[in-house]
Amino acid sequence: MIKNFVLKIADEIKDVTKIGVGSKKLYVSIQLGEYAKVAKTRIIKNERLNPVWNESFHIYCAHNVSDILVMLKEAKPVGAEVI
């Protein structure tokens, strides 16, 4: 029962994020608050199903932030699209 629930969530995540369906160049962007982009991973090419970065960041913040956003993005020649 739990296994089926987890598989259903995984399928829904794939449907929403489109991981595995045409996404060829992916990266992750880390942002503090609404505007402060503090880190970006390298772009991974042609790893559609299970992208793994194995990267770590030390992020020092001298003030309080309400949100830490970790965004999976698809790299495009002009701009990027949040997935």
Secondary structure, 3 states (H helix, E strand, C coil): CHHHHHHHHHHHHHHHHCCCCCCCEEEEEEEECCCEEEEECCCEECCCCCCCCCCCCCCCCCCCCCCEEEEEEEECCCCEEEC
